[in-house]
Amino acid sequence: MASHDLIARIRARLDELNRSERKVADVILQDPASATGMSIATLAQTASVSEPTVNRFCRNFEAKGYPDFKIKLAQSLAGGTPYVSRNVERDDDAAHYGDKIFGATIAALDEARRGLDAKRVERAVDYLIQAKQIHFFGLGASGPVAQDAQHKFFRFNLPVMAYEDVLMQRMVAASCHTGDVVVIISYTGRTRELVEIARLARDNNAVVLGITAPDSPLARECTETLEVTTPEDTDVYMPMTSRMIHLALIDVLATGVTLRRGEDFLDHLKKIKESLQPTRFPTDMGTS
């Protein structure tokens, strides 16, 4: 049965559960949205059971473990308001849709963390650390992620630009050469223009890194990919959790490059931070 029926399945099987597992079910059914944001320790404590009991409960519903169960639980809140979020119903108040959005985001980030391929991250950092210049491309909701990447990577004393206009992206790709790295951010990996731009950049000897869906048309055109899988259907709903995962992956790559630069590079980062001090009020200003 589909994951969006998970809550109905829990209700239907209450009589089959043992006493301890029933306690877990009761906590989840009382407020499924809040449960998506609970750690396994919090859920176990709230239900007055052990953490192994929670894991056993999760496996009873075809989940690999508690993090996987939380993803399925977030998905089970689907069917909500089109073009807003699959987790939100039309009659939700701020308390409910706030909990649902935060819960779904936390669960999706946890799933992405567990699925992160460290070897792919290392290879991507290898390419970035050797780049002569870096271009970040993103369209739509991915555009601000590309801008955030530029904000992070300019600190590395490399020419770095972010582009949200597809014509500029195409022209930049056409002018690429050996030593350039193009990072293309796309949740679906199915945008025709970006697939063509990736192919054009590689034809001009650039390295193309994709932050995108696995086995997508874009992924197949990239030199290396960091793959993102979330239950978010961005063909219908506003991109939310996927954007947060992309931002986290940019931070992962920026951290990797920073560590590769070594301790001597920290003085450079310190100088950039210190340059901002004259622009800020003291932290104790206004206190009495």
Phi, psi and omega in degrees: 000146185297154184295335181288353176263011187301315181298317178296324179292321178297314179299319184291336186253013182305319183290342181275342186279149175285176188300316182292317180293329177296324177298320178296315180300319181298318179296316181295314183290334179296323179204081183302322182297317178293325181297329180295340180260000182276143168285165179297326179293319180294316179296317179298318180294318180296323181272355182059045177227177178272161177297320175301327177296319178298315179298319179297318177302314181299317181293335176295342181243039173058030174259147180288336181177188184295315178301319178296321178298319181297323176297314179296324178293318177298320178296327183291346176273010185288180179088015186281223189274117180303143177069006174244278177206142180292345182270354189247134174263157184299328184262012177293141172267180186300322180298319183282312182288333174296312178299318182295315181294314179295318181297315180295322180292316179299316180296318181293319177297321179295319178296317178296321178300314182290333180269000183293128180268106184299325180294322177293321177299315180299318179294320178297318178296323176304313180295317183292323183290337181262359186292144171275327171205155185233135177239129176253127181243134174204143178242152177060230181295341179278347179299311177298332177293319177297320178296320177297322179296319177299318179300324180283315193274345179296338182293348187267018178058038177236148171294118182227132177223153174241140182230130177249353180265126188293329179289320175296319178300317180296318180293320178297316179299322181291335181263005180292160175207180182305132181104345177276144174237126177251124178251117183252125184251118181205119182296313183280326186070017184243009179283118187304315183300318181291325177296316178295321180294320177299316180295319180296317180297318179292325176298336178260023171072018174276152169277132180244117176256133180246130168254098195199183182284145179294146176059023178274163176305322178293316181303324182289343179263355186269153173291317178211152180227150163251113191270139182237125174234122175223161179282009186281128178260093185280356172289337183244320187252159177295131179298125179229287184296324181298321180296321180294322177295317179299318178298319179295321179293324175299318177297321178299314181294318179296322178294319178300317179294319179301314181294324178293331181290338176087175185296328181299331183286340182297330177297324178295315179296323178297319181297321178295315179297317182294334179294341182272345186301319180294345183271358187240147172288152176300149183294335183264008183290136178092354178273151181244000000 
